[in-house]
Amino acid sequence: MQSAIIFDECTEGVLWSGAARGSKFVYSTRDRRVLLRYAEHMKLLLTFVVVLSVSFTGIALLNAAETDPETVLVTYHLKEGKADELAQLIDRTWATYQRLGMVLDRPHIVMKGKEKGGMFMAEIVPWKSHSMPDNAPAEVFALWDEMQKLCEKRGGRESIEIPEVEVLRNNS
């Protein structure tokens, strides 16, 4: 004689595998094993679907980061006699950006000039995404701190100015 498991009517049962008796569903032990195996397969399938959707979301975010570039024009108002030191630091910082994959593969343009009160330097930085500078690693923040020490506020302006710009023409 087969043993039977009885589920109340409110329990979600699978009617294809059981005999209805009044207000109860009756399942044999064999049917219960089938149901448990089915439930395990559904859990596995659900886990796979969740992992897959999280993976696709991560890939989409990475692709969005690469399709949301930001170009900035960084202007450094130099302290007296700091031009050579800052030029070397800008080169080190650019190499770090490239090594960390933070910038687009574009020529690195660095300029210098004179303004009322002293010298300035400027560079164009083509970030891969708007979030790159905000989420820079500590190594990059340390380089930016060194740059800050070589610059000064001038003419009511910050020591380093970083507006976002749009490249209108590139004839290179």
C-alpha positions in Angstrom: 0.0 0.0 0.0 1.4 3.4 -1.0 1.7 6.1 1.7 -0.1 9.4 0.9 0.5 13.1 1.8 -2.5 15.2 2.2 -2.4 19.0 1.4 -5.2 21.4 2.5 -7.1 23.1 -0.3 -5.3 26.4 0.4 -1.9 24.8 -0.4 -0.9 25.3 -4.0 -0.9 21.8 -5.5 -0.3 20.5 -8.9 -3.6 18.9 -10.0 -2.0 16.8 -12.8 -0.5 14.6 -10.1 -3.0 13.8 -7.5 -6.5 12.7 -6.8 -9.0 15.1 -5.4 -11.0 13.8 -2.4 -13.5 16.3 -1.1 -11.7 19.5 -0.1 -8.2 17.8 0.1 -5.6 16.9 -2.5 -4.0 13.6 -2.0 -0.5 12.9 -3.4 1.4 9.6 -3.2 5.0 9.5 -2.0 6.2 9.1 -5.6 4.2 12.1 -6.6 5.7 14.1 -3.8 9.2 13.2 -5.0 8.3 14.4 -8.5 6.9 17.7 -7.1 10.1 18.2 -4.9 12.3 17.6 -8.0 10.2 20.0 -10.0 10.5 22.6 -7.2 14.3 22.2 -7.1 14.5 22.6 -10.9 12.4 25.8 -10.7 14.7 27.2 -7.9 17.7 26.4 -10.1 16.0 28.0 -13.1 15.1 31.1 -11.1 18.7 31.4 -9.8 20.0 31.2 -13.3 17.6 33.8 -14.6 18.5 36.2 -11.7 22.3 35.7 -12.3 21.9 36.2 -16.0 19.8 39.4 -15.6 22.4 40.8 -13.1 25.2 40.0 -15.6 23.4 41.7 -18.5 22.7 44.7 -16.2 26.4 45.0 -15.4 27.4 44.7 -19.0 24.9 47.4 -20.0 26.3 49.7 -17.3 29.8 49.1 -18.6 28.7 49.9 -22.1 26.8 52.9 -20.9 30.0 54.2 -19.2 31.9 53.8 -22.5 29.2 55.6 -24.5 28.9 58.5 -22.1 32.3 60.2 -22.6 33.2 63.6 -21.0 35.9 65.9 -22.3 37.2 68.6 -19.9 39.6 71.5 -20.3 41.8 71.6 -17.2 43.4 75.0 -16.5 46.2 75.2 -13.9 47.2 78.6 -12.5 50.8 78.0 -11.6 52.7 79.2 -8.6 56.0 81.0 -9.5 58.7 78.6 -10.8 56.5 75.4 -10.8 56.0 75.0 -14.6 58.5 72.2 -15.1 57.4 70.3 -12.0 53.7 70.5 -13.1 54.6 69.5 -16.7 56.2 66.3 -15.4 53.3 65.6 -13.0 50.8 66.1 -15.8 52.7 63.5 -17.9 52.7 61.0 -14.9 49.1 61.6 -14.3 48.2 61.0 -18.0 50.2 57.8 -18.0 48.2 56.7 -14.9 44.9 57.5 -16.5 45.9 55.4 -19.5 47.1 52.5 -17.4 43.9 52.5 -15.4 41.7 52.7 -18.6 40.1 56.0 -17.6 40.6 58.0 -20.8 39.8 57.6 -24.4 42.5 56.7 -26.8 43.1 60.3 -28.1 46.1 62.5 -28.3 47.0 64.2 -25.1 47.1 68.0 -25.6 49.0 70.1 -23.0 49.5 73.9 -23.4 51.1 76.7 -21.5 50.7 80.5 -21.6 50.9 83.7 -19.7 48.1 85.6 -18.0 47.8 88.5 -15.6 49.6 87.4 -12.5 51.7 84.5 -13.9 51.8 81.4 -16.0 49.1 78.9 -16.6 49.0 75.4 -18.2 46.0 73.7 -19.7 45.3 70.1 -20.9 42.4 68.4 -22.6 41.3 65.2 -20.8 38.8 62.9 -22.7 37.3 60.8 -19.9 35.7 57.5 -21.0 32.6 58.5 -19.0 31.3 61.2 -16.8 31.7 59.0 -13.7 35.4 58.3 -14.2 36.8 61.4 -12.3 34.2 61.0 -9.6 35.1 57.4 -9.0 38.9 57.7 -9.5 41.1 55.4 -7.4 43.1 56.8 -4.4 46.2 56.7 -6.6 44.7 59.4 -8.9 43.4 61.5 -6.1 47.0 61.6 -4.6 48.3 62.9 -8.0 45.6 65.6 -8.0 46.6 66.6 -4.5 50.2 67.1 -5.7 48.9 69.2 -8.6 46.9 71.4 -6.3 50.1 72.2 -4.3 51.7 73.6 -7.4 48.9 75.9 -8.2 47.3 79.1 -6.7 44.1 81.0 -6.9 44.4 83.9 -9.2 42.1 86.8 -10.3 39.2 85.6 -8.3 39.4 82.1 -10.0 40.2 78.7 -8.5 43.7 77.4 -8.6 42.6 74.6 -11.0 39.5 75.0 -13.2 37.8 72.0 -14.9 34.9 72.9 -17.1 33.4 70.3 -19.4 33.9 71.2 -23.1 32.7 69.9 -26.4 35.1 69.2 -29.3 33.6 70.9 -32.3 36.4 70.1 -34.8 39.3 67.7 -34.8 41.4 68.0 -37.9 44.1 65.6 -36.8 
